[in-house]
Amino acid sequence: MIYTFNKIARTSIATLLIGLFGCMQSNAQNWDAQINQRLPAVLKMHREFVSLPNIASNTDDMQRNVAWAKKAFEARGFKFSTLETTTLPVVLAQYTVDPAAKTLLYYLHLDGQAVNPARWDQEDPFKPVLKAQGADGNWDIISWDSLDGTIDPEWRIFGRAAADDKGPISMLLTAMDLLKANGQKPKHNLKVILDLQEEAGSEGFLSSLEGYKEQYKADYMVIFDGPAHTSNAPTLTFGCRGIARCSITVYGAKLPQHSGHYGNVAPNPIFTLSHLLASMKDKDGKATIQGYYDGITLDAKTREILDNVPDNNPKIIKNLGLSKAESVGENYQTALQYPSLNVRHIETSWKGPGLKTIIPEYVTAHLDIRLVLETDGAAQIQKIKDHISKQGFYVIDRDPTDQERISYSKIVKFESNSGVNAFRTDVSSAFGNQLSKAIVASCGVEPIKIRTMGGTVPIIPAINTLGIPAVIVPLVNMDNNQHNPNENIRIGNMVQGIKVYLGILSADFK
């Protein structure tokens, strides 16, 4: 009897699971069919959107983008408004379902990176083109009329902001259309921020945080920006590193000197600086600055999260053209859990064209420090400054006086900016779990969960000021050439991004 009961129970559970999975797959396939039917129109809409130049410094162009967005969002039932700031306004589109329902703050941006048209493989970065990859690996322009036939998910639309960040905006608009066509509405209230200056540092949006706290008030925040995992699988990113900066100037003789007359007499500050920089890292790339990695521990649960990201670490290193990686972390994901120390630029006192046989007067190294949640920008800067002092340098925050030059053989001018600290939401948080279930419901697969991405988004202060759980939902292909010439969006990512939105919009957040 017991055996029979257990057998029946197992059979019933298996049948239930198969039924649930089948229902889930059916729902995903249903969305696929509807998306595919609409896809030509969606891509043509995206073409029109990307055709609008969107460099934040050109306010007339940005106003044209705002007008396009206003028409598009209002047509889908949003209340559209602009919030005045110290610079360009912030656009806020609101969709209220039920005052008692949870409210999600969606962050996207309308502006794009500056362009150098001469470096693009098309007539104009703001005249989007459709391309297919040939057998030789090159991307060849194909006719937009190709969209009227069978659409290859590997085709791409090339144009500035096609991916960053107009792609996710077009995906959201399409998801709203599909819900309406199926007699549905979002199950939470939406507040959609369209930042007009993200690529320029989000000055306007950040300046508006105190004055518009009520307008931005929400239960959760979702940032639809950045690329998904290299596999193009649905991805959730739970944090990003912050950034601090400093510059180190080392001095030689008071004026640049002829290398023939004063070689072996006047010390070259480049060699002094090189010894100082070399003292900051060991041969394996680990920072030797005292306390640089203090407070960071990766327990078993965290390592499991990191190990579950399906990176091909040998391929990552090979694609970088390296024989081996630095050993700060055992692999790519663990490396991102520690603060970095990078020399991003070195300059001498000679700024003119060509080469001169001189001993420079000074040399400056500009450093950036990517921060993790456990490290504070000001504290990391202080650790670097203390390290320089321990190497025997007289450290000041200005150019040295003549008396200081003859009194100290090793002088450093140290200038710094503690920047913005990192943010991170717990991967196992209630919000994270709800987002994951929403994606499973629409896409049929568990999303890849990334604890911390390497880059820094300028709106981190907003996340910390608003004090609500925030998760990044990146939708575009990793190889989209973000910020570079030939930016593109993969059509397969457009389709998947629409499905991700459908899952999130249909989720009843608690």
C-alpha positions in Angstrom: 0.0 0.0 0.0 2.7 2.4 1.0 4.7 1.6 -2.2 1.6 2.1 -4.3 0.8 5.4 -2.7 4.3 6.7 -3.2 4.4 5.5 -6.8 1.1 7.3 -7.5 2.3 10.4 -5.6 5.5 10.4 -7.7 3.5 9.9 -10.9 1.1 12.7 -10.0 3.9 15.1 -9.1 5.7 14.3 -12.3 2.6 14.8 -14.3 2.0 18.1 -12.5 5.5 19.3 -13.2 5.3 18.3 -16.8 2.0 20.1 -17.1 3.3 23.2 -15.4 6.4 23.1 -17.7 4.3 22.5 -20.7 2.1 25.5 -19.8 5.1 27.7 -19.3 6.6 26.6 -22.6 3.2 27.1 -24.3 3.0 30.6 -22.9 6.6 31.4 -24.1 5.8 29.9 -27.5 2.6 32.0 -27.7 4.6 35.1 -27.1 7.1 34.0 -29.7 4.4 33.6 -32.3 3.0 37.0 -31.5 6.4 38.7 -31.4 7.4 37.2 -34.7 4.2 38.4 -36.3 4.8 42.0 -35.1 8.6 41.9 -35.6 8.9 43.6 -39.0 6.8 46.6 -37.7 8.8 46.6 -34.4 12.2 46.8 -36.2 10.9 49.5 -38.6 9.8 51.5 -35.5 13.2 51.0 -34.0 14.8 52.2 -37.2 12.8 55.4 -37.0 13.8 55.9 -33.4 17.5 55.3 -34.0 17.4 57.8 -36.9 17.0 60.6 -34.4 20.5 62.0 -33.4 20.7 61.9 -29.6 24.0 63.5 -28.4 23.1 65.3 -25.1 25.1 68.4 -26.0 22.6 69.1 -28.8 19.5 70.2 -27.0 17.4 70.6 -30.2 18.1 67.0 -31.1 17.3 65.8 -27.6 14.0 67.7 -27.7 13.1 65.8 -30.9 13.8 62.5 -29.1 11.6 63.6 -26.2 8.8 64.5 -28.7 9.1 61.0 -30.2 9.1 59.3 -26.8 6.1 61.4 -25.7 4.0 60.3 -28.6 5.0 56.7 -28.2 4.4 56.5 -24.5 1.2 58.4 -24.5 -0.2 56.2 -27.2 0.3 53.3 -24.8 -1.6 54.9 -21.9 1.3 56.6 -20.0 1.1 60.0 -18.4 4.1 61.8 -19.8 5.8 64.7 -18.0 9.2 66.5 -17.9 10.9 67.4 -14.7 13.1 70.5 -14.8 16.6 70.1 -13.5 19.8 72.2 -13.3 20.6 71.1 -16.9 18.3 69.1 -19.3 15.0 67.9 -17.9 14.2 64.4 -16.8 11.4 62.6 -18.7 9.0 60.7 -16.5 6.3 58.4 -18.0 3.8 57.0 -15.5 1.3 54.1 -15.9 -0.9 53.6 -12.9 -2.7 50.2 -12.6 -3.9 50.3 -9.0 -2.8 52.7 -6.3 -2.6 49.6 -3.9 -0.2 47.7 -6.2 3.5 47.9 -6.0 5.3 50.5 -8.0 8.5 49.8 -10.0 10.8 52.6 -11.1 12.2 51.7 -14.6 15.4 53.6 -15.5 16.4 54.0 -19.2 18.2 56.8 -21.1 17.5 58.6 -24.3 20.9 60.0 -25.1 23.8 58.2 -26.8 27.6 58.5 -27.1 29.3 60.9 -29.4 30.2 59.7 -32.9 33.1 59.9 -35.3 31.3 59.2 -38.6 34.5 58.5 -40.4 35.1 55.4 -38.3 31.7 53.9 -39.1 31.1 51.3 -41.8 28.0 53.1 -43.1 27.0 56.4 -44.5 25.9 58.0 -41.2 25.7 56.6 -37.7 22.2 58.1 -37.5 21.0 56.4 -40.7 20.5 52.9 -39.3 21.3 50.0 -41.6 20.3 46.3 -41.5 23.3 43.9 -41.8 23.9 40.2 -42.1 27.3 38.5 -41.4 28.9 36.9 -44.4 31.0 33.7 -44.5 34.1 35.9 -44.3 32.9 37.3 -41.0 32.3 40.8 -42.3 28.9 42.5 -41.8 27.2 43.4 -45.1 24.3 45.8 -45.5 21.1 44.1 -46.6 17.8 45.8 -47.7 15.3 46.8 -45.1 12.8 45.0 -47.4 14.4 41.7 -46.1 12.2 42.2 -43.0 9.2 41.3 -45.0 10.5 37.7 -45.4 12.0 35.3 -42.9 13.9 37.3 -40.3 17.2 35.8 -39.1 17.7 36.4 -35.4 21.4 36.9 -36.1 20.8 40.0 -38.3 21.6 43.3 -36.6 20.6 46.9 -36.8 23.7 49.2 -36.9 23.4 52.8 -35.6 24.3 54.9 -32.7 22.1 54.1 -29.7 20.6 51.1 -31.5 21.5 49.1 -28.4 22.5 51.6 -25.8 19.8 52.5 -24.8 17.1 52.8 -27.4 16.9 49.1 -27.9 15.4 48.5 -24.4 13.0 51.4 -24.9 11.6 49.9 -28.1 11.3 46.5 -26.4 9.3 48.1 -23.6 6.9 49.8 -26.0 6.4 46.5 -27.9 5.7 44.6 -24.7 3.1 47.1 -23.7 1.5 46.6 -27.2 1.4 42.9 -26.8 -0.2 43.0 -23.4 -2.9 45.3 -24.7 -3.5 43.1 -27.7 -4.1 40.2 -25.3 -6.5 42.2 -23.1 -3.9 42.5 -20.3 -2.3 45.2 -18.3 0.9 45.4 -16.2 0.4 44.0 -12.7 2.3 46.8 -11.1 2.5 50.6 -11.4 5.2 51.9 -13.7 7.3 55.0 -13.3 9.7 55.2 -16.3 12.7 57.5 -16.2 14.1 58.6 -19.5 17.5 60.2 -18.7 18.7 62.7 -21.3 22.3 62.8 -20.0 23.3 59.4 -18.9 26.3 59.3 -21.3 27.3 62.7 -20.0 27.1 61.7 -16.3 23.4 62.1 -15.5 24.0 65.6 -14.1 20.4 66.7 -14.5 18.8 63.5 -13.1 21.2 63.4 -10.1 20.5 67.1 -9.3 16.8 66.3 -9.2 16.8 63.6 -6.6 16.0 65.8 -3.6 13.4 68.0 -5.3 11.5 65.1 -6.9 11.6 62.4 -4.3 7.8 62.0 -4.4 7.8 61.6 -8.1 10.5 59.0 -8.0 9.0 57.2 -5.0 8.8 53.4 -5.7 9.1 50.0 -4.1 11.7 48.7 -6.5 14.0 49.9 -9.2 15.0 48.2 -12.4 17.8 49.5 -14.6 17.4 48.5 -18.3 20.9 49.3 -19.5 24.1 47.4 -20.4 24.8 44.1 -22.2 23.6 40.7 -21.2 25.9 37.8 -20.6 28.0 36.8 -23.6 25.8 33.7 -24.1 22.9 36.1 -24.8 20.8 34.2 -22.2 18.4 36.3 -20.0 20.5 38.0 -17.4 20.1 39.7 -14.0 22.9 41.9 -12.7 22.7 42.7 -9.0 25.3 45.4 -8.7 28.1 47.3 -10.3 31.4 48.6 -9.2 31.9 52.3 -8.3 34.8 54.4 -9.3 37.3 56.8 -7.6 40.2 58.6 -9.3 43.5 60.1 -8.4 46.5 61.6 -10.2 50.1 61.4 -9.1 52.7 64.0 -10.4 56.4 63.4 -9.9 58.9 66.2 -10.5 62.4 66.4 -12.0 64.3 69.7 -12.7 62.5 73.0 -12.5 62.4 73.2 -16.3 62.7 70.6 -19.1 66.4 70.0 -19.7 68.5 69.0 -22.8 69.1 65.2 -22.5 72.7 65.7 -23.8 73.8 68.5 -21.5 72.0 67.2 -18.3 71.7 63.4 -18.8 73.1 61.7 -15.8 72.7 65.0 -13.8 69.0 65.8 -13.8 66.9 62.8 -12.7 64.1 61.8 -15.2 60.8 61.8 -13.2 59.5 59.0 -15.4 61.9 56.5 -13.8 61.0 57.8 -10.4 57.3 57.4 -11.2 57.8 53.9 -12.7 59.4 52.7 -9.4 56.5 54.2 -7.4 53.9 52.6 -9.6 55.7 49.3 -9.6 55.6 49.3 -5.8 51.8 49.3 -5.9 51.4 45.9 -7.5 53.2 42.6 -7.5 54.2 40.6 -10.6 50.9 38.8 -10.5 48.8 42.0 -10.5 47.7 42.0 -6.9 47.8 45.4 -5.1 50.5 45.6 -2.5 49.0 48.7 -0.8 48.3 47.9 2.8 44.7 47.0 3.5 43.6 47.4 -0.2 41.4 44.3 -0.1 40.3 44.6 3.5 36.7 43.5 4.3 36.2 41.3 1.3 35.4 37.7 1.9 33.8 35.3 -0.6 32.0 32.6 1.4 30.7 29.3 0.0 27.3 30.7 -1.0 28.9 33.7 -2.8 31.3 31.4 -4.7 28.4 29.2 -5.8 26.7 32.3 -7.3 29.9 33.2 -9.1 30.6 29.7 -10.3 27.1 29.5 -11.7 27.8 32.2 -14.3 28.6 30.2 -17.4 31.8 32.1 -18.4 34.4 30.5 -20.7 37.4 31.8 -18.8 40.1 30.4 -21.0 38.3 31.9 -24.0 38.0 35.3 -22.3 41.8 35.4 -21.7 42.5 34.1 -25.3 40.2 36.8 -26.8 42.2 39.4 -24.9 45.3 38.2 -26.6 46.9 37.2 -23.2 48.8 34.2 -22.1 47.4 34.5 -18.6 45.2 36.8 -16.4 46.2 38.7 -13.3 45.7 36.6 -10.2 43.5 38.9 -8.1 40.7 36.4 -8.6 40.6 32.8 -9.7 38.5 33.7 -12.7 36.6 36.6 -14.3 33.7 36.7 -11.9 35.8 36.5 -8.7 38.1 39.2 -10.0 35.2 41.6 -10.2 34.5 41.2 -6.5 37.7 43.1 -5.6 38.7 46.7 -6.1 40.9 47.3 -9.1 43.9 49.6 -9.5 44.4 50.9 -13.0 46.8 53.4 -14.6 44.6 54.9 -17.3 47.0 57.6 -18.7 50.5 58.9 -18.3 51.6 62.3 -19.6 54.8 64.4 -19.4 55.5 68.1 -19.5 56.0 67.9 -23.3 52.6 68.2 -25.1 53.6 69.2 -28.6 53.8 67.0 -31.8 56.8 64.9 -32.5 59.7 63.8 -30.2 62.2 66.0 -28.3 65.5 65.0 -26.7 64.6 66.4 -23.3 64.4 65.3 -19.7 60.8 66.1 -18.7 60.1 68.6 -15.9 57.4 66.4 -14.5 55.3 63.3 -15.3 51.7 62.6 -14.2 50.0 59.2 -13.9 46.2 59.3 -13.8 44.7 56.3 -11.9 41.2 54.9 -11.6 40.0 52.6 -8.8 37.0 50.4 -9.4 35.2 50.0 -6.1 33.1 47.2 -4.7 30.5 47.4 -2.0 32.9 46.6 0.8 35.3 49.4 -0.2 34.7 53.2 0.2 36.2 55.5 -2.4 37.7 58.0 0.1 39.2 55.2 2.1 40.9 53.6 -0.9 42.3 56.9 -2.0 43.7 57.4 1.5 45.4 54.0 1.4 47.1 54.9 -1.9 48.2 58.3 -0.5 49.6 56.6 2.6 51.5 54.1 0.5 53.1 56.9 -1.5 54.3 58.5 1.8 55.7 55.2 3.0 57.9 55.1 -0.2 59.6 58.2 1.1 57.7 60.9 -0.9 56.8 64.3 0.3 53.1 64.4 -0.6 51.3 67.7 -1.3 48.2 68.8 -3.2 49.8 71.5 -5.3 52.9 72.3 -7.3 56.0 72.5 -5.1 57.7 75.7 -4.2 61.3 76.4 -5.1 62.3 75.8 -1.4 60.4 72.4 -1.4 62.2 71.4 -4.6 65.7 71.8 -3.1 64.6 70.4 0.3 63.0 67.1 -0.9 64.4 64.7 -3.4 61.1 62.9 -3.9 58.0 65.0 -4.3 54.4 63.9 -5.3 51.5 66.2 -6.1 48.5 64.0 -5.2 45.0 65.0 -6.5 41.9 62.9 -6.0 38.2 62.5 -6.3 36.5 59.8 -4.2 33.9 59.4 -6.9 30.9 57.1 -6.4 30.7 54.0 -4.4 29.4 50.7 -5.6 25.9 49.3 -5.1 24.8 45.7 -4.8 21.5 44.0 -4.0 21.5 40.6 -2.5 21.2 37.9 -5.2 18.8 36.0 -3.0 16.7 39.0 -2.1 12.9 38.8 -2.4 13.0 41.3 -5.3 15.7 39.3 -7.1 13.7 36.0 -6.7 10.6 37.7 -8.0 12.4 39.0 -11.1 13.9 35.6 -11.7 10.5 33.9 -11.6 9.1 36.5 -13.9 11.7 35.8 -16.5 11.3 32.0 -16.2 7.5 32.5 -16.8 8.0 34.3 -20.1 11.3 32.9 -21.4 11.2 29.4 -20.0 14.8 29.5 -18.6 16.4 30.6 -15.4 18.3 33.9 -15.9 22.0 34.1 -15.4 22.6 35.9 -12.1 25.7 38.2 -12.0 26.6 39.4 -8.5 28.6 42.5 -9.7 29.4 43.8 -13.1 32.7 45.4 -13.8 31.5 48.8 -15.1 30.0 51.8 -13.3 26.7 53.3 -14.0 26.5 57.1 -13.3 23.2 56.7 -11.4 24.6 54.8 -8.4 24.0 57.9 -6.2 20.3 57.8 -7.2 20.1 54.1 -6.1 21.7 55.0 -2.8 19.6 58.1 -2.3 16.3 56.6 -3.1 17.1 53.7 -0.8 15.1 51.0 -2.7 16.3 47.6 -4.0 17.7 47.9 -7.5 18.6 45.3 -10.1 20.1 45.8 -13.5 18.3 43.9 -16.3 20.6 44.0 -19.3 19.0 43.1 -22.6 21.3 43.8 -25.5 24.1 41.7 -27.0 27.5 41.9 -25.3 29.2 42.5 -28.7 27.1 45.5 -29.5 30.1 47.9 -29.8 28.7 50.0 -27.0 30.2 53.6 -27.1 32.2 52.6 -30.1 31.8 52.9 -33.9 29.4 50.4 -35.5 27.1 50.0 -32.4 24.5 47.4 -33.1 21.6 45.5 -31.7 21.1 41.8 -32.5 17.5 41.0 -33.6 17.5 37.9 -31.4 18.2 40.1 -28.4 15.3 42.3 -29.4 12.9 39.4 -29.4 14.2 38.0 -26.1 14.2 41.5 -24.5 10.5 41.9 -25.3 9.8 38.5 -23.6 11.8 39.6 -20.6 9.7 42.7 -20.3 6.5 40.7 -20.7 7.5 38.5 -17.8 8.3 41.5 -15.6 5.2 43.5 -16.6 3.1 40.4 -15.9 4.6 39.7 -12.5 2.7 40.6 -9.3 5.4 41.9 -7.1 5.0 41.7 -3.3 
